[in-house]
Amino acid sequence: MKAIQIKQVGPAEMLRWGDLEDPVPADDEVLVKHHAIGLNYIDTYHRSGLYTVPLPVVPGLEAAGEVVAAGADVTDFRPGDLVAYTDCMGAYAEYAAVPARRLVTVPEAVGTEAAAAAMLQGLTTHYLTESTYPIGQGDTVLIHAAAGGVGLLLVQRAKRKGARVIGTVSTAEKEQLAREAGADEVIRYTEKDFVTEVGALTNEQGCEVVYDGVGRSTFMGSLDCLKRRGMLVSFGQSSGNVEPFTPGLLAQKGSLFLTRPVLMDYVREPAELRQRSEELFAWLAKGELSLRIDRRLPLSEAAEAHRLLEGRKTTGKVLLLP
């Protein structure tokens, strides 16, 4: 099969296109032929070495496709079934052997391309808004990178739950996308100080919650955007790791809550994975959540996809097609 492999960490050029042996599923695994593969920021962390993984490795954590074979112990999936998965390394390939407990069935009304675009970012949106901080009617929510893949989904979900949504973006084009997704107010952080702007928009009261996937460059400012006993949900670090700070700072700024969640802790058990996936797919099928697919690139051009993502040249989701 054709696949992307990382043999040495570093820049995007470390993603090498070539031939590998077809995987053979173990007794508890399913062999999936990929229709579409989702690009995610965490893929760049694995490639750069920010997150350590054993090398050599086929990167990628998200894909959807068709079952072509199942191990002897697998009873839930048969050849021809449409399936999707996330948080299983090895997606940048034509085929992958995936543990059956990590697979979910894709409804025909959703399709494999949408499923590949939605699994990681959609499930992230689900747990962030339904569990980490269950958004309530009337909450004021600040969402950084509001025109990004997760950002656009967070904006939509927060509005559907009755929140007032403030987003931050870098350009006029991204501002338009955030507003189309439902953002009530959009701050271009390249032109204005977002802390000052949030203060003005909330009469200096602040927000109930800030969703921050940016990290180092926004973290301290995000704390200053919270009202007393507000929660900062720091779920990513596209600008780099947050610098160390004393927990006493949370007390000084109003008895704030801080959490650093990861998806796997919200879908570790198969039943919870299925429940969240079914609800996510239902949102998509009913039109309650819309996906923006920024572009589709051949899997062989994964290095270019990484450069575009790291250069903040994308809005919404990028798919790699085998």
BAKOL-796351 format. One record per residue: residue number from 0; x, y, z of N, C-alpha, C, CB in turn. Coordinates in steps of 0.02 Angstrom, whole numbers. Glycine has a CB too. Layout:
% BAKOL-796351
R|NUM|X|Y|Z|X|Y|Z|X|Y|Z|X|Y|Z $
...
***
This chain:
% BAKOL-796351
R|0|42|-60|0|0|0|0|44|62|0|-48|0|61 $
R|1|16|118|-22|49|183|-18|35|214|50|26|229|-76 $
R|2|85|247|78|77|277|144|128|332|154|84|224|199 $
R|3|114|375|203|161|425|227|195|397|290|126|494|241 $
R|4|260|405|295|296|381|353|343|435|379|335|317|337 $
R|5|351|437|446|400|480|478|456|436|505|367|524|535 $
R|6|516|448|482|574|412|507|617|455|553|616|386|450 $
R|7|609|521|545|647|569|585|604|631|595|716|587|552 $
R|8|601|656|656|558|714|670|590|777|641|546|723|746 $
R|9|547|826|627|573|888|599|519|924|559|633|875|555 $
R|10|540|963|508|492|1002|469|448|957|425|528|1052|426 $
R|11|404|989|387|356|951|347|389|903|298|312|1000|308 $
R|12|450|919|278|486|876|230|501|807|258|551|909|209 $
R|13|493|799|323|505|733|354|448|684|340|513|742|429 $
R|14|394|707|310|339|662|290|358|630|224|271|701|285 $
R|15|372|565|225|397|530|166|344|484|136|460|490|183 $
R|16|332|492|71|283|454|34|316|392|4|250|497|-22 $
R|17|284|334|12|314|273|-16|270|213|-6|381|261|16 $
R|18|300|155|-17|264|91|-13|278|57|54|284|45|-71 $
R|19|226|29|84|232|-12|143|190|-75|133|209|27|207 $
R|20|204|-126|172|164|-187|168|94|-174|192|197|-244|208 $
R|21|46|-207|161|-23|-201|184|-29|-228|255|-72|-239|136 $
R|22|-65|-194|299|-74|-219|367|-119|-280|369|-102|-164|412 $
R|23|-107|-324|417|-148|-384|427|-183|-376|495|-105|-450|424 $
R|24|-250|-377|497|-284|-366|560|-274|-423|610|-358|-356|548 $
R|25|-264|-405|672|-261|-455|726|-333|-479|740|-228|-426|791 $
R|26|-340|-526|786|-406|-555|800|-457|-503|821|-400|-608|853 $
R|27|-434|-450|855|-481|-400|880|-481|-337|837|-465|-382|952 $
R|28|-454|-341|777|-447|-282|734|-489|-289|670|-374|-271|717 $
R|29|-497|-232|637|-533|-228|574|-487|-194|523|-600|-189|581 $
R|30|-483|-221|463|-445|-190|410|-490|-141|373|-415|-243|361 $
R|31|-471|-77|373|-511|-24|343|-475|4|282|-526|32|394 $
R|32|-511|7|226|-486|42|166|-510|114|171|-512|7|100 $
R|33|-462|160|175|-480|229|187|-509|262|126|-419|267|209 $
R|34|-564|298|137|-593|342|85|-568|414|94|-669|340|88 $
R|35|-559|435|156|-537|503|171|-502|503|239|-597|553|170 $
R|36|-453|547|246|-412|551|306|-414|623|331|-338|528|293 $
R|37|-425|633|395|-429|700|423|-360|726|444|-476|701|481 $
R|38|-346|788|426|-285|822|448|-300|860|512|-257|870|393 $
R|39|-257|852|562|-267|885|626|-201|915|651|-295|836|678 $
R|40|-207|967|693|-147|1001|715|-101|954|755|-165|1061|757 $
R|41|-131|906|790|-90|860|828|-42|820|783|-134|813|869 $
R|42|-61|812|719|-16|777|673|50|814|666|-50|770|604 $
R|43|47|880|668|109|919|662|152|912|725|93|993|650 $
R|44|119|901|783|157|891|845|196|824|841|110|891|906 $
R|45|164|772|815|198|708|808|255|713|758|148|653|784 $
R|46|245|750|704|297|757|653|356|798|678|268|789|590 $
R|47|342|852|715|395|897|738|433|870|798|366|964|755 $
R|48|402|823|834|434|798|895|408|830|958|507|807|891 $
R|49|361|878|952|332|909|1012|298|856|1055|281|964|993 $
R|50|263|810|1023|236|750|1056|277|690|1031|159|741|1042 $
R|51|306|654|1077|350|599|1059|311|536|1042|399|585|1115 $
R|52|327|506|985|299|441|965|356|397|940|244|450|909 $
R|53|350|331|947|402|287|923|410|293|847|387|214|942 $
R|54|472|294|825|487|299|753|518|234|728|534|358|740 $
R|55|508|218|663|467|253|614|393|243|628|484|229|543 $
R|56|352|290|602|280|287|616|241|313|556|262|326|679 $
R|57|184|284|544|135|313|498|92|358|539|92|257|461 $
R|58|93|424|527|55|471|569|-19|472|550|84|542|562 $
R|59|-55|516|584|-126|524|571|-169|487|620|-142|500|501 $
R|60|-221|521|645|-263|493|698|-336|487|679|-257|535|760 $
R|61|-353|500|616|-424|505|600|-436|487|527|-450|577|614 $
R|62|-484|442|516|-501|424|447|-569|390|446|-447|378|417 $
R|63|-595|382|386|-657|345|376|-652|307|311|-719|393|375 $
R|64|-688|252|308|-685|211|248|-728|150|253|-614|191|234 $
R|65|-705|97|221|-745|36|214|-708|-24|243|-761|23|139 $
R|66|-745|-65|279|-716|-126|307|-703|-176|249|-764|-158|360 $
R|67|-641|-201|247|-625|-252|196|-611|-321|227|-565|-230|155 $
R|68|-596|-322|292|-585|-386|326|-590|-374|401|-516|-417|308 $
R|69|-608|-426|437|-615|-421|510|-581|-481|543|-689|-418|531 $
R|70|-550|-468|602|-517|-521|639|-567|-573|665|-477|-492|696 $
R|71|-539|-629|688|-581|-686|709|-627|-669|766|-538|-744|728 $
R|72|-608|-623|810|-648|-608|869|-697|-550|858|-603|-592|927 $
R|73|-698|-521|799|-739|-462|786|-809|-485|763|-706|-417|732 $
R|74|-859|-460|798|-928|-479|781|-971|-419|760|-960|-513|840 $
R|75|-947|-358|773|-988|-299|761|-982|-270|691|-970|-246|811 $
R|76|-929|-290|654|-917|-261|588|-906|-315|536|-857|-214|591 $
R|77|-930|-301|475|-924|-348|420|-897|-311|358|-991|-382|404 $
R|78|-867|-347|311|-844|-314|249|-901|-275|216|-816|-366|200 $
R|79|-884|-215|195|-933|-171|164|-961|-119|210|-989|-212|137 $
R|80|-955|-128|276|-980|-78|323|-940|-14|317|-976|-105|396 $
R|81|-974|42|323|-941|107|325|-924|124|397|-985|163|292 $
R|82|-861|142|410|-838|153|478|-793|214|481|-802|91|505 $
R|83|-783|238|542|-736|293|554|-703|283|621|-773|361|552 $
R|84|-647|317|630|-611|311|694|-569|374|705|-566|248|696 $
R|85|-549|383|767|-501|435|784|-460|411|843|-537|502|800 $
R|86|-403|445|853|-357|430|908|-325|361|900|-394|433|974 $
R|87|-316|338|838|-279|277|824|-226|295|772|-326|219|798 $
R|88|-162|291|790|-108|311|745|-106|265|684|-41|309|782 $
R|89|-91|296|626|-82|257|565|-129|275|509|-89|186|581 $
R|90|-161|333|512|-213|350|464|-186|373|396|-257|404|492 $
R|91|-123|397|394|-96|422|331|-75|364|285|-35|470|344 $
R|92|-122|324|265|-108|265|224|-171|244|188|-81|207|268 $
R|93|-163|201|139|-221|176|103|-263|129|146|-200|141|39 $
R|94|-230|92|190|-265|44|234|-238|52|305|-255|-29|208 $
R|95|-280|32|353|-258|30|423|-294|-27|458|-272|97|459 $
R|96|-258|-61|503|-288|-111|547|-305|-76|612|-240|-173|559 $
R|97|-369|-72|628|-394|-32|684|-429|-76|734|-441|24|658 $
R|98|-414|-69|799|-452|-107|849|-527|-95|842|-429|-87|920 $
R|99|-565|-149|842|-637|-143|832|-670|-98|884|-669|-211|834 $
R|100|-642|-96|945|-672|-56|999|-664|19|986|-640|-74|1066 $
R|101|-621|38|938|-611|108|923|-649|131|862|-537|122|914 $
R|102|-686|86|830|-724|102|770|-796|120|786|-722|44|721 $
R|103|-824|164|744|-896|179|747|-925|172|678|-908|250|776 $
R|104|-989|154|675|-1024|148|611|-1043|216|585|-1085|103|619 $
R|105|-1033|226|520|-1050|290|489|-1118|284|454|-995|312|438 $
R|106|-1167|324|472|-1232|322|438|-1225|345|365|-1283|366|474 $
R|107|-1264|315|321|-1261|335|251|-1279|408|242|-1308|291|210 $
R|108|-1322|434|285|-1342|504|281|-1284|552|295|-1398|518|330 $
R|109|-1232|527|327|-1173|567|342|-1118|556|291|-1147|552|412 $
R|110|-1101|493|277|-1050|477|228|-979|479|256|-1055|524|170 $
R|111|-934|445|221|-866|438|248|-825|502|245|-830|384|211 $
R|112|-836|544|195|-797|605|191|-814|652|249|-809|641|125 $
R|113|-878|660|262|-898|702|319|-876|671|385|-974|711|319 $
R|114|-879|605|390|-858|572|452|-783|583|464|-873|497|448 $
R|115|-743|577|411|-671|589|418|-657|661|438|-634|573|353 $
R|116|-698|707|415|-689|778|432|-713|794|502|-726|821|382 $
R|117|-757|751|530|-790|768|592|-766|730|654|-863|757|585 $
R|118|-734|673|645|-722|631|703|-683|666|758|-686|569|682 $
R|119|-622|687|744|-582|716|798|-608|785|819|-508|721|776 $
R|120|-618|829|770|-640|896|787|-712|897|811|-631|943|727 $
R|121|-755|855|781|-824|852|802|-832|823|871|-865|812|753 $
R|122|-797|769|885|-800|740|952|-769|787|1004|-765|672|954 $
R|123|-717|823|983|-688|873|1028|-740|926|1045|-626|906|996 $
R|124|-776|950|994|-829|999|1006|-882|970|1053|-861|1020|939 $
R|125|-899|907|1043|-950|875|1085|-929|875|1159|-963|804|1062 $
R|126|-869|850|1173|-851|844|1244|-838|912|1275|-790|799|1252 $
R|127|-811|960|1235|-797|1026|1263|-860|1062|1284|-758|1068|1213 $
R|128|-913|1057|1243|-973|1095|1255|-1025|1058|1296|-1004|1117|1191 $
R|129|-1022|991|1297|-1071|951|1332|-1046|927|1400|-1093|892|1290 $
R|130|-980|920|1408|-953|889|1469|-902|932|1505|-922|823|1451 $
R|131|-850|954|1471|-797|993|1505|-827|1056|1536|-741|1011|1456 $
R|132|-861|1095|1495|-901|1151|1520|-968|1148|1483|-865|1221|1510 $
R|133|-1020|1121|1515|-1085|1117|1481|-1114|1188|1473|-1134|1072|1522 $
R|134|-1112|1213|1412|-1135|1281|1399|-1209|1288|1415|-1121|1301|1326 $
R|135|-1226|1342|1449|-1295|1354|1467|-1324|1414|1431|-1300|1364|1541 $
R|136|-1390|1417|1429|-1425|1474|1400|-1403|1539|1433|-1502|1465|1407 $
R|137|-1382|1587|1391|-1363|1652|1417|-1290|1659|1435|-1402|1667|1476 $
R|138|-1251|1605|1433|-1179|1611|1446|-1146|1654|1393|-1147|1541|1448 $
R|139|-1092|1688|1413|-1049|1722|1365|-986|1681|1357|-1033|1795|1389 $
R|140|-972|1663|1294|-918|1616|1279|-868|1649|1232|-947|1551|1246 $
R|141|-804|1644|1249|-750|1667|1205|-717|1607|1173|-698|1710|1244 $
R|142|-712|1609|1106|-682|1554|1068|-625|1582|1027|-735|1519|1023 $
R|143|-565|1560|1043|-506|1581|1003|-503|1539|939|-441|1572|1044 $
R|144|-471|1569|888|-465|1536|822|-534|1514|798|-417|1475|825 $
R|145|-581|1561|800|-651|1544|787|-665|1524|716|-694|1603|805 $
R|146|-618|1533|670|-628|1512|600|-589|1449|584|-609|1567|553 $
R|147|-559|1419|635|-523|1356|624|-570|1297|623|-471|1347|678 $
R|148|-542|1237|616|-584|1178|612|-627|1167|673|-541|1118|602 $
R|149|-597|1167|732|-636|1160|794|-674|1224|808|-590|1143|853 $
R|150|-643|1281|795|-674|1345|810|-742|1355|778|-630|1401|789 $
R|151|-748|1339|714|-812|1347|679|-866|1302|709|-804|1333|605 $
R|152|-846|1242|729|-894|1196|759|-914|1219|829|-864|1125|763 $
R|153|-866|1244|867|-881|1270|934|-929|1329|930|-817|1291|970 $
R|154|-918|1373|882|-962|1431|874|-1034|1407|861|-938|1476|817 $
R|155|-1042|1361|815|-1108|1336|798|-1142|1304|859|-1105|1286|741 $
R|156|-1106|1262|894|-1135|1226|950|-1152|1273|1007|-1088|1171|974 $
R|157|-1108|1321|1021|-1121|1369|1075|-1183|1410|1060|-1060|1415|1085 $
R|158|-1191|1431|998|-1251|1470|980|-1314|1428|986|-1245|1497|908 $
R|159|-1311|1365|965|-1370|1322|969|-1390|1311|1042|-1356|1254|935 $
R|160|-1341|1314|1088|-1356|1305|1158|-1375|1370|1193|-1296|1274|1193 $
R|161|-1381|1424|1155|-1407|1486|1182|-1356|1534|1210|-1455|1471|1234 $
R|162|-1292|1525|1192|-1240|1569|1219|-1231|1631|1176|-1174|1531|1224 $
R|163|-1202|1681|1206|-1176|1738|1169|-1103|1721|1152|-1181|1806|1210 $
R|164|-1086|1723|1088|-1020|1699|1066|-977|1756|1042|-1029|1646|1010 $
R|165|-918|1761|1071|-866|1807|1049|-809|1765|1021|-841|1854|1108 $
R|166|-787|1781|960|-733|1743|929|-673|1787|915|-756|1710|865 $
R|167|-614|1757|914|-555|1793|891|-529|1761|827|-499|1794|946 $
R|168|-507|1804|781|-481|1781|716|-424|1828|696|-537|1780|661 $
R|169|-391|1811|640|-334|1851|619|-347|1895|558|-277|1807|605 $
R|170|-398|1878|518|-409|1914|455|-482|1929|444|-381|1873|396 $
R|171|-495|1974|396|-564|1991|378|-601|1931|350|-565|2049|327 $
R|172|-566|1891|310|-598|1830|282|-620|1783|338|-549|1794|234 $
R|173|-577|1774|387|-594|1729|443|-649|1760|486|-531|1714|485 $
R|174|-650|1825|492|-704|1857|529|-771|1841|497|-693|1933|533 $
R|175|-774|1845|430|-836|1830|395|-859|1759|407|-828|1843|320 $
R|176|-811|1712|406|-828|1641|418|-855|1631|488|-767|1596|407 $
R|177|-823|1663|537|-846|1656|607|-916|1685|615|-797|1691|655 $
R|178|-929|1742|583|-996|1771|588|-1048|1727|553|-996|1842|557 $
R|179|-1030|1698|496|-1077|1654|461|-1092|1593|503|-1047|1633|393 $
R|180|-1045|1571|545|-1056|1514|589|-1100|1532|648|-990|1486|613 $
R|181|-1108|1597|660|-1154|1618|714|-1123|1662|768|-1181|1558|746 $
R|182|-1059|1680|761|-1028|1721|813|-1063|1789|818|-953|1731|798 $
R|183|-1077|1811|879|-1110|1875|889|-1061|1933|882|-1142|1878|958 $
R|184|-1000|1923|906|-948|1973|902|-883|1939|881|-939|2010|971 $
R|185|-845|1973|839|-781|1944|816|-727|1997|825|-786|1921|741 $
R|186|-672|1976|855|-615|2020|868|-557|1998|824|-595|2020|944 $
R|187|-530|2045|785|-469|2029|748|-410|2045|793|-464|2071|680 $
R|188|-380|1991|821|-328|2001|870|-265|2031|840|-311|1935|904 $
R|189|-259|2030|773|-202|2061|740|-207|2137|739|-195|2035|669 $
R|190|-268|2163|753|-279|2235|750|-297|2265|818|-334|2250|700 $
R|191|-327|2225|862|-349|2250|926|-331|2201|981|-426|2263|925 $
R|192|-323|2227|1041|-308|2186|1099|-372|2150|1120|-280|2228|1158 $
R|193|-371|2083|1117|-434|2047|1129|-457|2053|1202|-425|1974|1112 $
R|194|-412|2062|1249|-432|2070|1319|-471|2135|1328|-370|2069|1366 $
R|195|-445|2189|1300|-480|2253|1304|-548|2249|1271|-438|2309|1271 $
R|196|-551|2217|1212|-613|2213|1175|-665|2170|1212|-600|2184|1106 $
R|197|-644|2115|1241|-691|2073|1279|-717|2112|1339|-657|2008|1302 $
R|198|-673|2150|1372|-696|2190|1429|-750|2239|1408|-637|2228|1459 $
R|199|-739|2272|1351|-788|2321|1327|-854|2287|1307|-760|2360|1267 $
R|200|-850|2229|1277|-910|2194|1254|-951|2165|1311|-891|2139|1206 $
R|201|-919|2153|1368|-954|2123|1425|-962|2171|1484|-916|2061|1448 $
R|202|-953|2236|1470|-957|2286|1525|-910|2267|1582|-1030|2292|1551 $
R|203|-851|2242|1563|-798|2223|1610|-818|2165|1656|-778|2283|1653 $
R|204|-870|2128|1637|-891|2071|1677|-854|2007|1658|-966|2061|1670 $
R|205|-834|2001|1596|-798|1941|1575|-845|1885|1552|-754|1916|1630 $
R|206|-816|1828|1537|-852|1770|1508|-856|1713|1558|-817|1747|1444 $
R|207|-908|1674|1550|-913|1613|1591|-859|1562|1573|-983|1581|1583 $
R|208|-842|1559|1508|-793|1509|1486|-754|1536|1427|-828|1443|1469 $
R|209|-691|1518|1424|-649|1532|1366|-623|1465|1340|-589|1580|1383 $
R|210|-634|1452|1275|-607|1393|1242|-545|1415|1204|-660|1360|1193 $
R|211|-487|1390|1227|-423|1413|1201|-382|1354|1175|-383|1451|1256 $
R|212|-379|1349|1109|-337|1297|1078|-272|1325|1052|-375|1264|1022 $
R|213|-257|1388|1068|-198|1422|1041|-138|1414|1087|-212|1497|1031 $
R|214|-149|1422|1153|-94|1408|1200|-54|1469|1219|-49|1358|1171 $
R|215|11|1465|1209|58|1514|1237|38|1586|1224|127|1501|1208 $
R|216|22|1604|1163|12|1674|1146|-54|1703|1173|14|1683|1072 $
R|217|-101|1661|1192|-166|1686|1215|-181|1669|1288|-220|1658|1172 $
R|218|-144|1625|1318|-162|1596|1383|-173|1649|1437|-108|1548|1405 $
R|219|-125|1692|1449|-132|1741|1502|-189|1789|1488|-67|1780|1512 $
R|220|-196|1809|1426|-252|1852|1407|-319|1818|1417|-244|1874|1336 $
R|221|-321|1753|1404|-383|1716|1414|-405|1718|1486|-375|1644|1391 $
R|222|-358|1711|1532|-374|1715|1604|-406|1783|1620|-311|1704|1647 $
R|223|-382|1835|1588|-407|1902|1602|-475|1915|1570|-358|1954|1577 $
R|224|-498|1869|1528|-564|1876|1497|-619|1841|1535|-562|1849|1425 $
R|225|-602|1809|1590|-651|1770|1628|-683|1811|1685|-619|1708|1657 $
R|226|-745|1798|1698|-777|1827|1756|-757|1786|1818|-854|1829|1747 $
R|227|-775|1810|1876|-758|1774|1937|-785|1702|1935|-787|1811|1999 $
R|228|-744|1654|1951|-758|1583|1950|-772|1556|1879|-818|1569|1995 $
R|229|-747|1592|1829|-753|1568|1761|-703|1512|1747|-741|1625|1712 $
R|230|-712|1479|1690|-669|1422|1673|-631|1434|1608|-712|1358|1667 $
R|231|-565|1423|1611|-525|1422|1551|-515|1350|1529|-456|1458|1563 $
R|232|-538|1333|1470|-530|1267|1442|-473|1271|1391|-597|1241|1408 $
R|233|-414|1250|1411|-354|1254|1370|-344|1185|1336|-290|1273|1412 $
R|234|-368|1180|1274|-370|1114|1243|-320|1105|1186|-439|1101|1217 $
R|235|-275|1153|1177|-224|1146|1124|-171|1199|1132|-256|1151|1055 $
R|236|-119|1195|1091|-65|1243|1095|-33|1255|1027|-11|1220|1145 $
R|237|-73|1279|980|-48|1291|912|7|1343|910|-104|1312|866 $
R|238|10|1387|961|63|1438|964|121|1417|1009|34|1504|988 $
R|239|117|1358|1038|170|1334|1083|143|1319|1152|226|1385|1087 $
R|240|184|1284|1192|164|1266|1259|157|1327|1304|215|1217|1289 $
R|241|109|1324|1349|99|1377|1398|158|1380|1446|32|1367|1437 $
R|242|181|1440|1461|238|1447|1507|215|1432|1578|267|1519|1503 $
R|243|260|1407|1620|242|1391|1690|216|1452|1728|303|1362|1727 $
R|244|169|1440|1773|143|1494|1815|122|1463|1881|83|1530|1780 $
R|245|114|1505|1931|93|1481|1997|17|1476|2000|119|1528|2053 $
R|246|-9|1422|2029|-82|1415|2035|-115|1472|2073|-99|1350|2069 $
R|247|-75|1507|2115|-103|1564|2151|-130|1618|2105|-50|1593|2195 $
R|248|-106|1619|2042|-131|1668|1995|-206|1659|1982|-93|1662|1929 $
R|249|-230|1598|1984|-301|1584|1974|-342|1615|2030|-315|1508|1970 $
R|250|-315|1614|2091|-350|1645|2147|-351|1721|2140|-316|1626|2214 $
R|251|-294|1749|2120|-289|1821|2113|-338|1849|2061|-219|1841|2095 $
R|252|-352|1810|2011|-394|1834|1956|-467|1816|1965|-368|1805|1891 $
R|253|-486|1789|2023|-557|1778|2036|-577|1707|2046|-595|1805|1980 $
R|254|-535|1668|2080|-551|1597|2094|-570|1560|2030|-609|1592|2145 $
R|255|-526|1566|1980|-540|1538|1915|-528|1463|1914|-496|1572|1862 $
R|256|-562|1430|1866|-551|1359|1853|-510|1352|1789|-619|1321|1847 $
R|257|-464|1304|1789|-424|1290|1730|-423|1215|1718|-351|1316|1739 $
R|258|-435|1195|1656|-430|1124|1639|-393|1116|1573|-501|1092|1635 $
R|259|-356|1061|1567|-320|1046|1505|-344|977|1481|-241|1048|1516 $
R|260|-403|974|1448|-431|910|1430|-403|882|1365|-506|916|1423 $
R|261|-408|817|1356|-392|784|1293|-449|736|1275|-323|745|1297 $
R|262|-459|728|1211|-516|689|1186|-517|619|1215|-514|686|1112 $
R|263|-459|586|1218|-459|515|1236|-491|502|1304|-388|490|1236 $
R|264|-484|550|1349|-513|540|1416|-590|547|1416|-484|591|1465 $
R|265|-617|568|1360|-690|574|1354|-720|522|1308|-708|643|1329 $
R|266|-678|480|1277|-704|426|1233|-667|361|1245|-698|447|1159 $
R|267|-637|354|1304|-595|296|1317|-635|231|1314|-560|302|1384 $
R|268|-695|232|1341|-737|172|1341|-778|168|1276|-783|171|1403 $
R|269|-783|110|1246|-820|104|1182|-891|131|1186|-822|32|1161 $
R|270|-925|121|1242|-994|145|1247|-997|221|1244|-1026|120|1313 $
R|271|-950|254|1277|-949|327|1275|-930|352|1206|-901|355|1327 $
R|272|-883|318|1172|-865|336|1104|-925|331|1058|-808|291|1079 $
R|273|-962|276|1063|-1021|268|1021|-1074|320|1035|-1051|198|1030 $
R|274|-1086|334|1100|-1137|383|1118|-1121|452|1091|-1145|386|1194 $
R|275|-1059|473|1100|-1040|540|1075|-1042|541|998|-969|559|1100 $
R|276|-1019|488|966|-1019|485|893|-1089|486|865|-982|423|869 $
R|277|-1134|448|895|-1203|447|872|-1236|515|877|-1243|395|911 $
R|278|-1223|550|933|-1251|617|940|-1220|665|889|-1240|643|1011 $
R|279|-1155|660|879|-1122|702|830|-1150|690|760|-1046|689|830 $
R|280|-1156|626|740|-1182|611|674|-1254|634|666|-1177|535|660 $
R|281|-1292|631|721|-1361|655|719|-1363|731|706|-1398|638|785 $
R|282|-1318|768|739|-1314|840|727|-1300|854|653|-1259|872|771 $
R|283|-1253|816|624|-1235|826|554|-1293|808|508|-1174|784|537 $
R|284|-1325|751|521|-1380|729|477|-1439|777|479|-1403|659|499 $
R|285|-1451|808|537|-1508|854|544|-1491|925|522|-1532|855|615 $
R|286|-1428|937|505|-1407|1004|486|-1397|1050|545|-1457|1034|441 $
R|287|-1393|1022|606|-1381|1063|665|-1308|1083|672|-1405|1026|727 $
R|288|-1265|1049|635|-1193|1064|635|-1170|1057|563|-1154|1016|684 $
R|289|-1136|1110|539|-1112|1109|470|-1036|1106|469|-1137|1172|432 $
R|290|-1009|1066|424|-938|1060|416|-913|1106|360|-918|987|401 $
R|291|-858|1138|370|-826|1175|317|-762|1137|297|-809|1249|338 $
R|292|-763|1107|238|-703|1073|213|-665|1124|171|-722|1009|172 $
R|293|-608|1145|196|-569|1198|164|-541|1174|98|-512|1221|210 $
R|294|-513|1114|99|-485|1086|37|-472|1012|45|-420|1123|17 $
R|295|-464|980|-13|-448|909|-16|-382|902|-54|-505|867|-49 $
R|296|-335|867|-25|-270|858|-57|-254|783|-62|-214|895|-18 $
R|297|-217|762|-113|-195|693|-115|-152|677|-54|-156|679|-179 $
R|298|-157|616|-29|-116|596|29|-42|607|15|-129|523|47 $
R|299|-21|599|-47|49|608|-64|73|680|-51|60|591|-138 $
R|300|26|728|-45|43|797|-32|33|817|42|2|843|-77 $
R|301|42|768|86|32|781|157|80|834|183|42|717|197 $
R|302|141|837|157|188|887|180|162|958|166|257|877|147 $
R|303|133|968|106|105|1032|90|46|1048|135|83|1034|17 $
R|304|6|998|151|-51|1008|196|-26|1031|264|-91|942|204 $
R|305|28|1002|289|56|1023|354|80|1096|350|113|977|375 $
R|306|112|1114|295|136|1183|289|78|1233|289|178|1191|224 $
R|307|25|1216|253|-33|1259|252|-64|1267|321|-85|1232|203 $
R|308|-69|1211|357|-100|1213|424|-58|1254|472|-109|1142|450 $
R|309|7|1241|473|51|1277|519|58|1351|501|120|1245|520 $
R|310|48|1367|437|51|1436|414|-14|1473|422|73|1438|343 $
R|311|-64|1439|454|-130|1468|464|-161|1490|398|-126|1528|512 $
R|312|-152|1449|347|-179|1464|280|-244|1426|268|-128|1446|226 $
R|313|-270|1392|318|-330|1353|309|-386|1380|353|-317|1278|325 $
R|314|-448|1370|331|-506|1387|371|-553|1328|367|-541|1452|346 $
R|315|-566|1296|423|-605|1235|422|-561|1173|416|-655|1237|365 $
R|316|-585|1122|384|-553|1057|384|-515|1043|319|-605|1002|396 $
R|317|-458|1011|325|-421|986|268|-424|910|267|-347|1010|269 $
R|318|-442|882|210|-444|810|202|-388|787|155|-512|787|174 $
R|319|-359|729|172|-310|695|130|-345|635|98|-246|674|171 $
R|320|-338|629|33|-372|575|-3|-321|525|-29|-414|603|-62 $
R|321|-328|461|-10|-280|410|-31|-282|400|-107|-294|343|4 $
***
